[in-house]
């Protein structure tokens, strides 16, 4: 089984409840793309149920601690809804899906489910601005790029700098936020930033702090 969905959702399309997929260190942002390999039975059920709905939405959210099978750990109060825009089922029963970030949500009361995965009441109203593509600018792009170069060097990461340097502001900031090995709390800070400029400024703070030697208060790590 495979499929693909096109078109955009509007604020009026968003549901009052949402299945959630708690993954520590995984970030989805509006208009970002997130590939996922689904193999755990409760999340296979979640994808099956989501695919049966009109909106095909799943809420990506971070647990406050690593989730275990034995108990449902508390989650951060803010997540991001992603729409399943493509999916395929493998011969061994896994789902390979791609989520397109739609809108952040405030996670409310949990709702009991019969298939093992978690659902919450979801409030999208505070984040309806996520449906609009932000204008470029509002932050120091040169400083961000310089900070990213230092961060990538310190972490031993490779990058296609020609692509990074020519990317539009939102694509640059959101892609780096989603892909870089930032700590879970740093990713949550980026998610909860009010808008693109605020997210970029928070990222500058993160990469500059991570490339400074803590013992000296300055200079790059060796």
C-alpha positions in Angstrom: 0.0 0.0 0.0 1.3 3.5 -0.9 -0.2 6.9 -1.4 0.4 10.6 -1.6 -1.7 13.6 -0.6 -1.4 17.2 -1.9 -3.1 20.5 -1.1 -2.9 22.7 2.0 -4.9 22.7 5.2 -6.5 25.9 6.7 -7.2 26.8 10.3 -10.8 25.7 9.9 -9.6 22.2 8.9 -7.8 21.5 12.2 -9.4 18.9 14.5 -10.1 19.3 18.2 -8.1 16.2 19.1 -4.9 14.8 17.8 -2.9 11.5 18.0 0.5 12.3 19.3 3.9 10.6 18.6 6.3 11.5 21.5 9.9 11.3 20.2 12.7 12.9 22.2 15.1 15.0 20.2 12.8 15.0 17.1 11.5 18.3 15.8 8.9 19.2 13.2 8.2 22.8 12.2 5.5 24.3 10.0 6.3 23.6 6.3 9.1 21.3 7.4 9.3 17.7 6.1 10.0 14.8 8.4 10.5 11.2 7.2 9.6 8.5 9.7 10.1 4.7 9.8 7.1 3.3 11.8 7.5 -0.2 13.3 6.1 -0.3 16.8 2.6 -1.8 16.9 0.9 1.2 18.7 2.3 3.6 16.2 1.4 1.4 13.2 -2.1 1.6 14.6 -1.8 5.3 14.9 -0.8 5.7 11.2 -3.5 3.4 10.0 -6.1 5.4 11.9 -4.7 8.8 10.8 -4.7 7.6 7.1 -8.4 6.8 7.5 -9.2 10.5 8.4 -9.7 13.4 6.0 -6.9 15.5 7.5 -4.3 12.7 8.0 -2.7 14.5 10.9 -0.3 13.3 13.6 1.1 15.5 16.4 4.8 15.4 16.9 5.8 16.3 20.4 8.7 15.7 22.7 8.4 13.7 26.0 9.9 15.4 29.0 11.8 12.2 29.6 12.4 9.2 27.3 9.1 7.4 26.9 8.8 3.8 27.9 6.3 1.1 27.2 5.5 0.8 30.9 4.2 4.2 31.3 3.2 7.3 29.4 5.7 10.0 30.3 4.6 13.7 30.5 5.1 15.6 27.3 6.1 19.2 26.6 3.0 21.5 26.4 3.7 22.5 22.7 4.0 20.2 19.7 3.5 20.5 15.9 0.9 18.8 13.8 2.2 17.1 10.7 0.1 15.8 7.8 1.0 12.5 6.2 1.7 13.5 2.6 3.2 10.2 1.4 3.3 6.7 2.8 4.2 3.2 1.8 4.0 -0.2 3.6 7.1 -2.4 3.5 7.0 -6.2 3.1 7.8 -6.7 6.8 4.8 -4.5 7.9 6.5 -1.2 8.6 5.2 2.2 7.4 7.5 4.7 5.7 5.8 8.0 5.9 6.6 11.7 5.3 5.1 14.4 7.4 4.6 18.0 6.3 4.5 20.4 9.2 1.2 22.3 9.4 0.8 24.2 12.6 1.9 24.1 16.2 -0.6 23.2 19.0 -1.0 23.4 22.7 -1.4 19.9 24.1 -4.3 19.6 26.5 -6.1 16.8 28.3 -5.3 13.3 27.2 -8.0 11.1 25.8 -8.2 7.3 26.2 -7.7 5.3 23.1 -8.3 1.6 22.3 -5.3 1.0 20.1 -2.4 1.9 22.5 -1.3 5.2 21.1 -1.9 8.6 22.9 -4.4 11.3 21.9 -4.8 14.8 23.3 -7.1 17.7 23.0 -5.3 20.2 20.7 -5.6 24.0 20.7 -4.3 25.5 17.4 -5.7 29.0 17.9 -2.6 30.5 19.5 -0.5 29.4 16.4 -2.8 30.2 13.5 0.0 32.5 12.1 1.9 29.2 11.3 -0.4 28.9 8.2 1.2 32.0 6.7 4.7 31.8 5.2 6.8 34.4 7.0 8.7 37.1 5.2 12.5 36.8 5.0 14.7 39.0 7.3 14.4 40.2 10.8 17.7 38.6 12.0 21.4 38.7 11.4 21.8 36.1 8.7 25.6 36.5 8.4 26.0 36.0 12.2 23.8 32.9 12.0 25.9 31.4 9.1 29.1 32.2 11.0 27.8 30.5 14.1 26.7 27.5 12.1 30.1 27.1 10.5 31.7 27.1 14.0 29.0 24.6 15.3 29.5 22.2 12.4 33.2 22.3 12.8 33.0 21.7 16.6 30.6 18.8 16.1 32.5 17.3 13.1 29.5 17.7 10.8 29.7 18.0 7.0 27.5 20.3 5.1 26.8 21.6 1.6 27.5 25.2 2.3 26.5 26.4 -1.2 23.0 25.1 -0.6 22.9 26.5 3.0 24.1 29.9 2.0 21.5 30.3 -0.8 18.5 28.8 1.0 15.6 31.2 1.8 15.5 32.3 5.4 12.7 30.0 6.6 14.0 27.0 4.8 17.5 27.6 6.2 16.4 28.1 9.8 13.8 25.4 9.9 15.9 22.7 8.2 18.9 23.4 10.5 16.6 23.4 13.5 15.1 20.0 12.6 18.3 18.3 11.4 21.1 19.5 13.7 21.9 17.5 16.9 20.7 20.1 19.3 19.6 19.0 22.8 15.9 18.2 23.3 15.4 21.3 25.4 17.2 23.4 22.7 14.9 22.0 20.0 11.9 22.8 22.2 13.1 26.4 22.5 13.3 26.6 18.7 9.8 25.1 18.4 8.3 27.5 20.9 9.9 30.7 19.4 7.2 33.1 18.4 8.2 33.4 14.7 11.0 33.0 12.2 13.2 35.9 13.4 12.9 34.8 17.0 13.7 31.2 16.1 16.8 32.4 14.2 18.0 34.5 17.1 17.5 31.6 19.5 19.5 29.4 17.1 22.3 32.0 17.0 22.4 31.8 20.8 22.5 28.0 20.8 25.3 27.6 18.2 27.4 30.3 19.7 27.1 28.9 23.2 27.9 25.4 22.0 31.1 26.5 20.2 32.5 28.4 23.1 34.9 26.5 25.4 33.1 26.6 28.8 36.3 26.6 30.8 37.6 29.8 29.2 34.4 31.6 28.4 35.6 32.2 24.9 37.3 30.7 21.9 36.5 27.6 19.9 36.6 24.1 21.2 39.8 22.2 20.2 
